Amino acid sequence: MQLAHLSSEMATIIKQKSKLLIVEDEALFARAVMRRLQKAGYECEHVESLQNARLILKQFLPDIVLLDMRLPDGNGMDLLAEFVAKNAIVIVMTAHGEISDAVNAIKQGAMDYLKKPIDLEELLLSIQKAETAAVRSTSLDYSRQRNTHEAEGVELLGESLAIQSVRMQVKRIAQLVASNTVPPTVMISGETGTGKDVAARLLHLSCANSDKPFVHVDCASLPGELIESELFGHEKGAFTGALTTRPGLIEAAEDGTLFLDEIGELPLTLQAKLLNVLERRVVRRLGSTKERPVPARFIAATNRDLHEMSLNGRFRQDLYFRLNVMSIAMPPLRERGDDTILLARHFAAQTSRRYGLTAPLFSTAAINIIEKYPWLGNVRELKHQVSRAMLLSHQGHITEIDLALPMHPLMQSSSPIPGVQTTLDEAEKTILVLALTEAKNNVSEAARKLGITRMTMRYRMDKHQIKS
């Protein structure tokens, strides 16, 4: 998860002490500041005038500048823009009666201001807060750039009525929300691999806040012992190992979108806390008494039946109803008709561009097998199989041999499987049993054969009451 990775990077960066430049004409005060900051591990330089500050910039590029407003050869404001242009954090130091100058400095890029006389411990705390804020801002800017890059070309491909209906729902939901209102929560349901994450990104890009962060949280992959801290954040010392204050992913979404993928995997113990965030639109970090506003849009996705889970006590009913304000159901690939071939050709062309290969053609037999194959892993399985076939194909042709798809009962042209009704549920159960038999009851191996994840395999086994 990218933002979680960025958070760990943030902690590492903050530990690396910054280089400071003190621009101050009161020598005694400057020496006291230098001693305290050097004791804290910072590399410091001191100059007493604007002229000397400009000279030292040629050989010493500071991360942080402590800038006095009144200097012998001018006003600190005259140098502020030069420091800001070099991406330095500027903390203004001002005497009583110069607050208006300090406010003006903030507007022009200064991070903070302190009023003299300055307590050295307060100064140190201000520097540490400025470092944290700057790194967090850099991380979120990177996240926005990364998500903008990833979002290029995000679309729900297909011409079937089922996928056209999804596109229409996305557009309608996006139009419902004005920029100054609390956006409704959206629930996206569907089997694994149907493109729930693509629908979520498309909804984000269709809204007025498309330039804001899109934070994708995979609830199934978050480590159990850290999931609360990852989502809600924590204060320094909130628990063993909490060496720094860290905002959670809910805060990181700012006024963009928080996408809670596989929400059905969220532990019951945290569901009440998430419900409180959705109801009151505030979040409180672990170890903190301060509540922070939450303007983000929430989109949840699941491949499980949350309604049934709520009836069985495995998911909170009140959270289910709160999440399911607006809903989008992603259709399985087997219900999308000719979209299967359209998508297969798209993924083949995509792979050919990526690896500089000749655009491929599908043989008639390959098209037939693609049309008949049940694609239990849906669009994701199709993409992986076609990409693999594209890399193995010869002379720009993809054959049924290149696809290497196993034979399933649903692909047989003869009528009913002996002794089994031809409903979709029964056919799916038969396929699962056959795969488990071939894999000698090895669930992971059976899932691999079917092109689905082990978690999905377990879910479908539970659904059909199949024991391994």
Helices and strands as residue ranges (DSSP letters): H 2-15, E 19-23, H 27-39, E 43-47, H 50-56, E 64-68, E 70-71, E 74-75, H 77-85, E 89-94, H 99-107, E 112-115, H 120-151, H 161-176, E 186-189, H 196-206, E 214-218, H 227-232, E 233-234, E 246-247, H 249-252, E 257-261, G 263-265, H 268-280, E 282-283, E 292-293, E 297-302, H 306-311, H 317-323, E 326-329, G 333-335, H 339-355, E 361-362, H 364-372, H 378-392, E 397-398, H 400-403, G 409-411, H 424-438, H 443-450, H 454-463
